[in-house]
Amino acid sequence: METRSYKKNRFVIILVAIAGMSVYLLPYFRYYYYDAYVAYFGINDLQMGMLGSIYGALAIIGYCLGGWVADRVSLKLAISGSLIVTGASAIILLMKPVFPIHVAIYGLWGVTSILTFWNPCMKALRALCKPEEQGRGYALFDMVRGMLNFLTGLVVLAAYTAVANKPANKKSRLNL
């Protein structure tokens, strides 16, 4: 397989970075907005810990086996399949399922964000650049991911602020 140059693959690297930001946004959302997450789903601290433990345990296994998967499965299939399954399970999560389904979704995310996404993603990035240009490729990937995470945080913060500043909420705060 002939590797094209970094300059010709910049757009693809940016798309992979967008995918990388998207697939990790969902499992870690509960850390960033802990109180809102607990309130929305009506779960307690022990249950939040269980979600993190399930995700973490399967992520560790995924890191160990991910290289093997990346070498045996089509990179396009692994990356796109991970994004589709992660997104579909997020839609299910928005429907406020019972807690065991919530746990299953976090277990699934432990597989789809690490085992079938991260290692194939790194292999794809390596294939998108010539060996002497790989540093630039990884730098572009991480820069775009970081900027998108920052912008996503601003959007969510603006949404929370807009909801908190509604007139109905101001009245209810005055009654306290």
C-alpha positions in Angstrom: 0.0 0.0 0.0 1.5 3.3 -1.1 1.3 6.1 1.5 0.3 9.5 0.2 1.8 12.6 1.6 0.6 14.5 4.6 -0.4 17.5 2.5 -2.7 15.4 0.4 -4.3 13.8 3.4 -4.8 16.8 5.7 -8.6 16.8 5.1 -8.8 13.1 5.9 -6.8 13.6 9.1 -9.2 16.4 10.1 -12.1 14.0 9.5 -10.4 11.3 11.6 -9.9 14.0 14.4 -13.5 14.9 14.3 -14.4 11.2 14.7 -11.9 10.9 17.5 -13.4 13.8 19.4 -16.9 12.5 18.8 -16.3 9.0 20.0 -14.8 10.1 23.2 -17.2 12.9 24.0 -20.0 10.6 25.0 -18.3 8.3 27.5 -16.6 11.2 29.3 -19.6 13.6 29.2 -20.6 12.2 32.6 -17.3 13.4 34.1 -17.5 16.9 32.7 -21.1 17.5 33.8 -21.4 15.2 36.8 -24.2 17.0 38.7 -26.3 17.6 35.6 -25.8 14.0 34.5 -26.9 12.6 37.9 -29.9 14.9 38.0 -31.0 14.1 34.4 -30.8 10.3 34.8 -31.8 10.1 38.4 -28.8 8.0 39.5 -26.6 8.2 42.5 -22.8 8.4 43.1 -22.5 4.6 43.5 -24.2 4.0 40.1 -21.9 6.7 38.5 -18.9 4.8 39.9 -20.3 1.6 38.4 -20.5 3.2 35.0 -16.9 4.4 35.1 -15.7 1.0 36.3 -17.5 -0.9 33.6 -16.2 1.5 30.9 -12.7 1.4 32.4 -12.4 -2.3 32.7 -13.5 -2.9 29.1 -11.3 -0.1 27.9 -8.2 -1.7 29.5 -9.0 -5.0 27.8 -9.6 -3.0 24.6 -6.2 -1.4 24.7 -4.6 -4.8 25.2 -6.4 -6.4 22.2 -6.8 -3.3 20.0 -3.7 -3.8 18.0 -4.7 -7.3 17.1 -8.1 -6.1 16.0 -6.6 -3.2 14.0 -4.4 -5.7 12.1 -7.2 -8.1 11.2 -10.3 -5.8 10.5 -10.7 -3.3 7.8 -9.8 0.2 9.2 -12.8 1.8 7.5 -15.1 -0.8 8.8 -13.8 -0.6 12.4 -13.8 3.2 12.6 -17.1 3.8 10.9 -18.7 0.9 12.7 -17.5 2.2 16.1 -18.9 5.7 15.3 -22.3 4.3 14.2 -22.7 2.0 17.2 -21.5 4.6 19.7 -23.9 7.2 18.2 -26.9 4.8 18.1 -26.3 3.8 21.7 -26.1 7.5 22.7 -29.6 8.0 21.2 -30.8 5.1 23.3 -29.2 6.7 26.4 -31.1 9.9 25.7 -34.4 8.0 26.1 -33.5 7.5 29.8 -33.3 3.7 29.9 -33.4 1.7 33.1 -30.0 1.5 34.8 -29.0 -2.0 33.6 -29.3 -0.7 30.0 -27.3 2.3 31.0 -24.5 0.0 32.3 -24.7 -2.0 29.0 -24.2 1.1 27.0 -21.1 2.1 29.0 -19.8 -1.4 28.5 -20.4 -1.1 24.8 -18.7 2.2 24.7 -15.7 0.6 26.4 -15.5 -1.7 23.4 -16.4 0.8 20.6 -14.2 3.7 21.8 -11.1 1.7 22.4 -11.0 -1.8 21.0 -12.6 -1.0 17.6 -11.8 2.7 17.3 -8.7 4.0 19.0 -6.1 1.4 17.7 -7.6 1.4 14.2 -7.6 5.2 14.3 -3.9 5.3 15.2 -3.1 2.8 12.5 -5.1 4.8 9.9 -3.2 8.0 10.9 0.1 6.2 10.5 -1.0 5.1 7.0 -2.1 8.6 6.0 1.4 10.1 6.2 4.9 9.1 5.0 7.2 8.1 7.9 9.0 11.4 7.8 5.7 13.3 8.0 3.9 11.3 10.7 4.7 13.9 13.5 2.8 16.5 11.5 -0.1 14.1 11.0 -0.4 13.3 14.7 0.0 16.9 15.6 -2.8 18.0 13.3 -5.0 15.2 14.7 -4.5 16.2 18.3 -4.7 19.9 17.6 -8.1 19.5 15.8 -9.4 17.2 18.5 -8.4 19.7 21.2 -9.9 22.7 19.5 -13.2 20.8 18.9 -13.3 19.7 22.6 -12.8 23.3 23.6 -15.5 24.5 21.3 -17.9 21.8 22.4 -17.3 22.8 26.0 -18.2 26.4 25.1 -21.4 25.4 23.4 -22.5 23.2 26.3 -21.6 26.0 28.8 -23.7 28.5 26.7 -26.6 26.0 26.7 -26.4 25.6 30.5 -26.2 29.4 30.9 -29.2 29.9 28.6 -31.3 27.4 30.5 -30.2 28.8 33.9 -31.1 32.3 32.9 -34.6 31.7 31.8 -37.2 33.9 33.6 -39.0 30.9 35.1 -35.8 29.8 36.8 -35.1 33.3 38.2 -38.6 33.3 39.8 -38.1 29.9 41.3 -34.7 31.0 42.8 -36.3 34.0 44.4 -38.8 31.8 46.1 -36.1 29.8 47.8 
